[in-house]
Amino acid sequence: MNYVISYDLGTGGLKAGLFRTDGTKVAFEFTPYYTYYPRSDWHEQNPLDWWQAVCDSTQRLLRASKINPALVLAVAASGHSLVAAPLDANGNLLLERVPIWSDRRAKVEAAAFFEKIDYPTWYKTTGNGDPQETYSVFKLMWFKKHHPDLFARTSFILGSKDFINYQLTGQKAIDYSYASGSGVYDLLNWRYREDYIQAAGLPLDLFLPPQKSSALVGTLTSESARQTGLCAGTRVYCGGVDNSCMALGTTGLGNGRVYTSLGSSAWIAISAEQPILDEETLPFVFAHVQKGYYTTGVSIFSAANGYRWAKETLCSELQDDHYRQMDNMAATSPVGANGVLFNPSLAGGSSQEPGEATLGAFMGLQLSTRRADLLRAILEGVALSLRNFCLAVVEPLMQPHEPMIICGGGAKSALWMQIFADVYGRNVEVTNVDQDAASLGAA
């Protein structure tokens, strides 16, 4: 039996999976890394932490499975989006820490760009519906303005998973799906818009020409083989952005395949041969890892992290298996949580919610309100928010009785899944892929 290893670089850490070539998972490892918040709106990670996580997790996979590394035919990665790590001509990283997808420091740069480029036309071209300042082109404009000496030395930029591919092979590459989050990518024509790059005041050659996710980037160098425990010459494929890899791993390939990802944040994504582009609701769209398809997503920024907040603030005395105990408490509150409503926007509002300044809130509190009501209201509030702001956007492409697949850590809660089934008005299916969806998609 031969094997592949895939890496899913997430916000909280790296999920690494060892799969047989028939898709069967053999082993799985998670390695956390740190996110830095040095200022308001600044969210940074150290790319070398990603690389160390790859090395450590690969070694643990090989030890746990006891397989011969020579049987690992290939590796591929899924990576969190909207990252632009600058490197010089010798491949040296020019920033110790780089802004990640949720970093919103580049508001001034985005505003300057849209003085030159019409925003509605830009959105309809790129499908970049998340807060505009999060996209890579604006982070690069910020870098040029605030670090001109380092910017002058920049030879190329790499996304998260592309940085890992470079460490493995010494070869520079990016795929269509990751490039589609750059802020300068023409979705329907599968290429960069040179006029957008020029309007940003950036050199065209910073942006690597995209290729298929299934393209061979190169093979492991002897040094990367030494650090990972794999064999030199192991093939490395381009991989894709996390949203698209997760879509493939969760639903497979097909027109109108839809799922809900229920993690710290949450989104509903649908894969189709045409993107959903709407100037009012602003869905975010990525090119799919299968060329010719698109993954359209709509999101809220706080979901399971609201339940985690409740664990830390309302249920801090609970020991061991705290989420199960919280679910048991929440189940004692009736549907509607005795009139308590919860707005889950603890991290602000997404493009689909009423506004980015929206904050979380409990409403309908009375002297008779119990902790169980608050917990159930959180679960219901997340489901209602996704139903009202997100599902309505993609539902026209769904069949009337099509079930909703739900993946992510929140899918472990049977109570929450019943709440989602009731709120969505659809059967809910929990996939056994669970949190491994992006890893499986990359594999």
C-alpha positions in Angstrom: 0.0 0.0 0.0 1.2 3.5 -0.9 0.4 6.7 1.0 0.1 10.5 0.7 0.5 13.1 3.4 -1.5 16.3 3.4 -1.3 19.5 5.5 -4.1 21.8 6.5 -2.7 25.1 7.8 -5.5 26.6 9.9 -5.6 29.7 12.1 -5.0 27.8 15.3 -2.6 25.2 14.0 -1.6 22.5 11.5 -3.7 19.4 10.9 -1.6 16.7 9.2 -3.1 13.6 7.8 -1.6 10.3 6.5 -3.9 8.7 3.9 -3.7 5.6 1.8 -4.0 6.3 -1.9 -7.6 5.0 -1.8 -8.5 7.9 0.5 -8.5 5.9 3.8 -7.1 7.9 6.7 -4.4 6.1 8.6 -3.1 8.7 11.1 -3.7 12.3 12.1 -1.7 14.9 14.0 -2.5 18.4 15.2 0.3 20.9 16.0 -0.8 24.3 17.4 1.1 27.6 16.6 0.6 31.1 18.0 -1.3 34.1 16.6 0.0 37.5 17.7 -2.2 40.5 18.2 0.3 43.4 18.7 -2.3 46.1 17.9 -5.9 46.5 17.2 -6.8 44.9 13.8 -3.3 43.3 13.6 -3.4 39.5 13.4 0.1 37.9 12.7 1.8 34.5 12.5 5.4 33.5 12.0 5.7 31.4 8.8 8.6 29.5 10.3 6.1 28.3 13.0 4.1 26.8 10.1 7.2 25.0 8.8 8.2 23.7 12.2 4.7 22.4 12.6 5.0 20.6 9.3 8.3 19.0 10.3 7.1 18.0 13.8 3.8 16.6 12.7 5.3 14.6 9.8 7.8 13.0 12.1 5.0 12.0 14.5 2.8 10.7 11.7 5.6 8.4 10.5 6.4 7.2 14.1 2.7 6.6 14.9 2.0 4.7 11.7 5.4 2.9 11.5 5.3 3.0 7.8 8.4 3.1 5.6 8.8 6.8 4.4 9.6 5.5 1.0 5.9 4.4 0.7 4.8 8.1 0.9 4.4 9.0 -2.8 3.5 12.6 -2.4 2.5 15.5 -0.2 0.1 18.5 -0.7 -1.2 21.3 1.4 -4.3 23.4 2.1 -3.6 26.8 3.5 -5.5 29.6 5.2 -6.1 32.4 2.7 -5.2 36.1 2.1 -1.5 35.7 3.2 1.3 37.4 1.3 4.7 36.5 2.8 7.5 38.6 1.2 10.8 36.9 0.3 14.0 38.2 -1.2 15.8 36.9 -4.3 17.6 34.3 -2.1 14.3 33.0 -0.6 14.8 34.7 2.8 11.7 35.7 4.6 11.7 39.5 5.0 9.2 39.7 7.9 9.4 37.5 11.0 5.6 37.7 11.3 3.1 38.2 8.5 -0.5 39.4 8.5 -3.0 36.5 8.2 -6.5 36.4 6.7 -8.2 38.2 9.5 -5.7 41.1 9.7 -7.5 44.4 9.0 -4.7 47.0 9.3 -4.8 48.1 5.6 -8.0 50.2 5.7 -6.2 53.3 4.5 -4.6 51.5 1.6 -7.9 49.9 0.5 -9.6 53.3 0.5 -6.8 54.7 -1.6 -7.2 51.9 -4.1 -10.9 52.4 -4.5 -10.3 56.1 -5.3 -8.9 54.7 -8.6 -11.0 51.5 -9.0 -14.7 51.3 -8.9 -15.6 49.1 -5.9 -18.7 47.4 -7.4 -16.8 46.5 -10.6 -13.9 45.2 -8.5 -16.2 43.0 -6.4 -18.0 41.6 -9.5 -14.6 40.8 -11.0 -12.8 39.3 -8.0 -15.6 37.9 -5.9 -13.7 39.2 -2.9 -16.6 39.8 -0.5 -14.8 39.7 2.8 -13.9 43.0 4.4 -11.8 44.6 1.6 -8.8 45.4 3.7 -8.2 41.8 4.5 -7.2 40.9 0.9 -3.5 40.3 0.0 -3.1 43.3 -2.4 -3.9 45.8 0.4 -1.6 44.1 2.9 1.2 44.5 0.3 0.3 48.2 -0.2 0.6 48.6 3.6 4.0 46.8 3.6 5.3 49.0 0.8 4.2 52.1 2.6 5.5 51.2 6.1 8.5 49.1 5.3 9.9 50.6 2.0 13.4 49.3 2.5 12.2 45.7 2.9 9.7 46.1 0.1 12.5 47.1 -2.2 14.2 43.8 -1.5 11.1 41.7 -2.1 11.4 39.4 -5.1 8.2 37.3 -4.7 5.3 36.7 -2.3 3.9 33.4 -1.1 0.7 32.3 0.5 0.6 30.1 3.6 0.7 26.7 1.9 2.9 28.0 -0.9 5.5 29.0 1.7 5.5 25.3 2.9 5.9 24.1 -0.7 8.9 26.4 -1.1 10.5 25.1 2.1 9.9 21.5 0.9 11.2 22.0 -2.7 12.9 25.3 -3.1 10.3 26.0 -5.9 7.9 29.0 -6.2 4.3 28.3 -7.1 0.7 29.3 -6.5 -2.5 27.7 -7.7 -5.7 29.3 -9.1 -7.7 28.9 -5.9 -5.1 30.7 -3.7 -4.5 33.4 -6.2 -8.2 34.1 -6.3 -7.9 35.7 -2.8 -5.3 38.2 -3.9 -7.7 41.0 -4.6 -6.3 41.3 -8.1 -7.7 38.1 -9.7 -10.3 37.9 -12.4 -12.5 35.0 -11.4 -14.2 34.3 -14.7 -11.1 34.6 -16.8 -8.8 32.8 -14.4 -6.0 35.3 -14.5 -4.6 38.4 -12.7 -5.9 41.9 -13.6 -2.8 43.9 -14.5 -4.7 47.2 -14.2 -5.6 46.3 -10.5 -1.9 45.5 -9.7 -0.8 48.8 -11.3 -3.5 50.8 -9.4 -2.1 49.3 -6.2 1.4 50.6 -7.2 2.9 47.1 -7.1 5.3 45.3 -9.5 3.6 42.8 -11.8 6.3 40.2 -11.2 5.6 39.9 -7.5 2.6 37.8 -8.4 3.5 34.3 -9.5 1.5 32.9 -12.5 -1.1 30.5 -11.1 -1.4 26.9 -12.1 -3.6 23.9 -11.3 -3.9 22.7 -7.8 -2.9 19.2 -9.1 0.3 20.6 -10.7 3.6 19.1 -9.6 5.7 21.9 -7.8 8.8 19.8 -7.3 10.3 17.2 -5.1 11.6 17.2 -1.5 15.2 18.5 -1.1 17.6 16.5 1.0 17.5 19.1 3.7 13.6 19.1 3.9 13.7 15.3 3.9 16.1 15.4 6.8 13.8 17.8 8.8 10.5 16.0 8.0 11.7 12.4 8.0 10.4 11.8 4.5 12.5 10.7 1.5 14.3 13.1 -0.7 12.6 13.1 -4.1 9.1 12.8 -2.7 6.7 14.6 -4.9 5.1 17.9 -3.8 1.9 19.1 -5.4 0.5 22.6 -5.5 -2.5 22.2 -3.3 -5.2 24.8 -2.7 -6.8 27.4 -0.5 -8.5 26.1 2.6 -12.1 27.0 1.6 -11.8 25.1 -1.7 -10.0 22.1 -0.2 -12.6 21.9 2.5 -15.4 22.0 -0.1 -13.8 19.1 -2.0 -13.1 17.1 1.2 -16.6 17.6 2.6 -18.9 17.2 -0.4 -16.8 15.9 -3.3 -17.0 17.5 -6.7 -20.3 18.5 -8.3 -22.6 21.3 -9.1 -24.6 22.7 -6.2 -22.7 20.8 -3.4 -23.2 22.7 -0.1 -22.0 22.4 3.4 -21.8 24.4 6.7 -18.5 24.6 8.5 -19.0 25.1 12.2 -15.8 26.1 13.9 -14.6 29.1 15.8 -16.2 31.1 12.9 -18.8 29.5 10.6 -19.7 29.7 7.0 -21.9 28.1 4.4 -20.2 27.3 1.1 -21.5 26.0 -2.2 -19.5 24.6 -5.1 -20.9 25.3 -8.6 -19.8 26.0 -12.1 -20.8 29.7 -11.7 -20.0 32.0 -8.7 -22.7 33.8 -6.7 -21.9 37.5 -7.0 -24.3 39.9 -5.2 -23.4 43.5 -4.4 -25.8 43.6 -1.5 -24.9 40.5 0.5 -21.2 40.3 -0.8 -20.6 36.5 -0.8 -16.8 35.7 -0.9 -15.8 33.5 -3.8 -12.7 31.4 -4.4 -11.7 29.5 -7.5 -12.2 25.8 -6.8 -9.3 23.4 -6.7 -10.9 21.8 -9.7 -10.6 24.4 -12.5 -13.9 25.4 -13.9 -15.7 25.4 -10.5 -16.1 28.0 -7.9 -16.7 27.9 -4.1 -19.0 30.7 -2.9 -19.1 31.3 0.8 -21.1 33.4 3.3 -20.0 33.7 6.9 -20.3 34.9 10.4 -17.1 35.6 12.3 -18.2 34.1 15.7 -19.8 30.7 16.1 -18.2 28.0 18.3 -15.9 30.6 19.8 -19.1 32.1 21.4 -19.6 28.8 23.2 -16.0 28.8 24.2 -16.5 32.3 25.6 -19.4 30.9 27.6 -17.2 28.1 28.9 -14.6 30.5 30.1 -17.0 33.1 31.6 -20.2 31.4 32.5 -19.0 27.8 33.1 -15.4 28.2 34.4 -16.0 25.8 37.3 -16.8 22.8 35.0 -14.1 20.1 34.9 -13.4 17.7 32.1 -15.8 17.2 29.2 -17.1 20.7 29.8 -18.9 21.1 26.4 -20.9 17.9 27.0 -21.9 19.2 30.4 -22.9 22.6 28.9 -25.0 20.8 26.3 -26.7 18.8 29.0 -27.6 22.1 30.8 -28.7 23.8 27.5 -31.0 20.8 26.8 -33.0 21.6 29.9 -34.0 24.9 28.5 -37.0 24.8 26.0 -36.9 25.7 22.4 -36.6 29.5 22.3 -34.5 29.5 25.5 -37.3 31.0 27.6 -37.4 34.1 25.5 -33.6 34.8 25.6 -32.0 35.8 22.2 -28.3 35.9 21.5 -26.5 37.9 18.8 -23.3 35.9 18.2 -21.2 38.8 16.7 -18.6 38.7 19.4 -15.8 39.3 16.8 -17.8 42.0 14.9 -20.0 41.6 11.9 -19.1 39.9 8.6 -20.0 41.3 5.2 -23.3 39.3 5.3 -24.3 40.6 8.8 -25.7 44.1 9.3 -22.4 45.8 9.7 -18.8 45.3 10.9 -19.4 47.3 14.1 -22.1 44.8 15.2 -21.3 43.4 18.6 -22.6 40.4 20.5 -25.6 40.7 22.9 -28.1 38.8 25.0 -31.6 40.1 24.8 -34.8 39.2 26.7 -33.1 38.7 30.0 -35.4 38.4 33.1 -34.9 37.7 36.8 -36.1 34.2 36.0 -33.4 33.6 33.3 -31.1 30.7 34.1 -27.6 29.8 32.9 -29.2 27.0 30.8 -31.2 29.6 28.9 -28.1 31.6 28.1 -26.3 28.5 26.8 -29.2 27.4 24.7 -29.6 30.9 23.4 -26.0 30.9 22.2 -26.5 27.7 20.2 -29.8 29.0 18.8 -28.3 32.4 18.0 -25.5 31.0 15.9 -27.9 28.8 13.9 -30.4 31.7 13.4 -27.7 34.0 12.3 -26.4 31.5 9.7 -30.0 30.9 8.6 -31.0 34.5 8.2 -27.8 36.1 6.8 -26.0 33.2 5.0 -28.3 30.3 4.0 -30.7 32.7 2.3 -27.9 33.7 -0.1 -27.0 30.1 -1.4 -30.4 28.5 -0.9 -31.7 29.3 -4.4 -29.1 26.9 -5.8 -30.1 24.1 -3.5 -32.7 21.5 -4.1 -35.8 21.8 -1.8 -35.2 18.6 0.1 -31.4 18.6 -0.1 -29.8 17.8 3.3 -27.2 20.1 4.8 -23.8 18.6 5.5 -22.2 20.1 8.6 -18.5 19.7 9.5 -16.2 21.2 12.1 -15.8 20.9 15.8 -19.4 22.2 16.5 -20.8 19.2 14.6 -19.9 17.0 17.6 -22.8 18.4 19.5 -26.0 16.3 18.9 -28.1 19.1 20.5 -26.6 21.8 18.3 -27.2 19.6 15.2 -30.9 19.2 16.1 -31.2 23.0 16.6 -29.6 23.5 13.1 -32.0 21.0 11.6 -35.0 22.8 13.1 -33.7 26.3 12.2 -32.6 25.3 8.6 -35.8 23.3 8.1 -33.6 20.6 6.5 -32.2 17.2 7.4 -28.7 17.7 8.7 -25.9 15.1 8.0 -22.7 15.0 10.0 -19.9 13.7 7.8 -17.3 11.3 9.2 -14.7 13.5 7.6 -15.4 16.1 10.3 -12.4 18.3 11.0 -10.2 16.5 8.4 -12.1 18.0 5.4 -9.4 20.3 4.2 -6.7 17.7 4.8 -8.7 15.2 2.8 -9.4 17.7 0.0 -5.6 18.4 -0.2 -4.9 14.7 -0.3 
